[in-house]
Amino acid sequence: MLYLDAAATTPVRREVLEAMWPYLTGQFGNPSSHHTVGEAAAAGLDAARKDVAKVLGCRPGEVVFTSGGTEADNQAIKGIALASDGPKHIVTTAIEHPAVDESCDYLARHHGFRITRVPVDGGGLVDTGKFADALGEGAALCTVMYANNEVGTVQPIAELAALAKEHGVPFHTDAVQAAGWETVNVKALGVDALSLAGHKLGAPKGCGALYLRGRLRTEPLVHGGGQQRGRRSGTENVAGAVAMASALTLAEQQRPQVAQPVAELRDRFIARVLDGVDGAILTGHPTRRLSSIASFCFPGTSGESVLLELERLGYVSSSGSACAAGSDEPSPVLTALGIDAEVAQTAVRFSFTASITDAELDAAAEAAVASVATMHRLG
């Protein structure tokens, strides 16, 4: 069985398990406790915070450990918006992750915020002109996904963040899918907040991190003992923080060596599928896309049926976001790209880790072509 759903989650790396193991066993203490067991845990937590800060290019005190990307998005968006004295207006895009969309909708329903969702073109790129126009109306926050988890399109985050800075609007990016493939250095990107999730990088589920610029005002979502400079109270998950730091560090170390070779394999895979399936549609931008994602619509089929046939042949992939699995509705991301709702329901996404080989992807392309052909014969 070849796993091609890495955008949903990745297997835990052995190095990460080894790094976190001491904090699940002998060094199990509460990092707020003032004794040797607690101090050992606190030292591990501090080291993890420094490691994440090193990758992000920020100060350790600007790193908040969370339960994952969803919490990080919620804390950034709700926290910054609710602490702002600016206009009750949030600028985002039409293709955000549900964690961002639902956070914005919550602020609209319960706090009177107005939400502007800037449209994207057929490749999924944000319309920078309309983005700038929306910022010109004033805003408490803008939030733009770095790389889309369904179609892989990578946004020009540094350019968009610079526009936000010109208008004095804090800028958050959900970098959950981009980490490990694109730079997440916050100084290079010019962002004020950035969300990460460990399980996309080889850490266990349930650990994440959020960069919040030091002087940025934010209202905490979780109140309590004031841990993490009061930005996220609660006894810290030390083992999870260590896992997050270890996975992020390893991913960043390998990124310069793997991103381009994997992108070349991805492009060969895309070409073989498009050549082999009449009418197949590549979704997302043809070139400005993550090295790790190839996504298609196969008109005249059912995406779920293609997935079942692929799994029968030994290949596990998905129809898009794992957060929307089981929904009968077409993907809002695909319809925002201008894809007809009926066609959007034929979507199949292939996403892979850096360890993928050319032989594996060649075989997967053949399986994809064969699976679609089978569905056409049966349909």
PyMOL commands that set and color helices and strands:
alter all, ss='L'
color gray80, all
select helices_A, chain A and resi 14-24+36-56+60-62+69-83+98-111+128-136+157-166+186-189+198-200+228-230+238-276+303-313+322-324+332-336+341-344+358-378
alter helices_A, ss='H'
color red, helices_A
select strands_A, chain A and resi 2-3+63-66+89-93+114-118+141-143+171-174+193-197+208-212+281-282+293-297+315-316+347-351
alter strands_A, ss='S'
color yellow, strands_A
deselect
rebuild
show_as cartoon
